Amino acid sequence: MNIVILAAGQGKRMRSNLPKVLQRVAGRPMLEHVLNRARETGDSNRIVIVVGHGAQAVRERFEAEKDICWAVQKEQLGTG
């Protein structure tokens, strides 16, 4: 199973320069929590993270994670 994580949002309401998925929850970036849950399924052949706003910072934070493929969304239009 392929797992796709949408992580391109700006997080304007968080009033921070940090990309939304790098905001800390319980001491870890939000995206780390999502990745851990995805890996716990045991069914993932590939994890694809869609990045946009702050893509470089997100990739740098998770560059050591070898099971991640990256997709860049150049224009963020939201999911709604």
N, C-alpha and C positions, 0 to 999 in steps of 0.2 A: 504494500500500500504506500502511495506517495502522500506525504503530509505537506500542505501548503499553509504557511503562516503569513497573514497580512500584517506587515509592520512598516508601512510607508507613511503613516499619519504624522502630522506636525504636533499635535497635542497642545493647541493654542490655549485652551482653558487651564492648562497646568502652569502657565506663566513662568516658563523656564526655557533656557536656550538648549537644553538637552532634548534629544528626540524622545517622543513619548515612550517608546519601548525600552529606553535606557533609564527611565525614572525608576527609583528604587522602591520596592515593596518588601517589607520584612528583610531589609538589608541586601537584597539582590535586585538586579534589573528585571523589570516585568517580563521581558522576552526570555530570560533564563528560566523563570517559572514555567512558561509555556513550553519551552524546549524540553524541560524535564518531564512534563506530563506527556508530551508527544513520544518521547523515548520509552516511557513506561508502558506504552501500548504493546511494545515488542513486535509490532507489525510493520514498522516503517522501513521501506527499502531506501527511501530518500526523503529528506526534509528540505523543502524549498522555502526560503524566506524572501518575501517580496518587500523590498526597501525602496524608499524615496527620499523623504526629508531626512537629512542627517545620515544618509546611506554610508558614507565613509566612516563615521564614528561607530555606527552599528557593526559594520564589517570588521573594523579594527578590534572592537570589544570581543567578538566571537571568532576571530580568525584562527584560533587554535582548534576549533571544533571541526573535525574532518568530515563529519557526516552531513554538512550543510551545503546546499547549492543556493546560489544567490540569483535573484531576478530583480532588475531595476525598473521601477515604474517612474517614467520621466515626468508625467503629469498626474498629480493626485486629484482625483475627482470625488473621492469618498466612496463609501459602499452603499449609501442611501440614495 
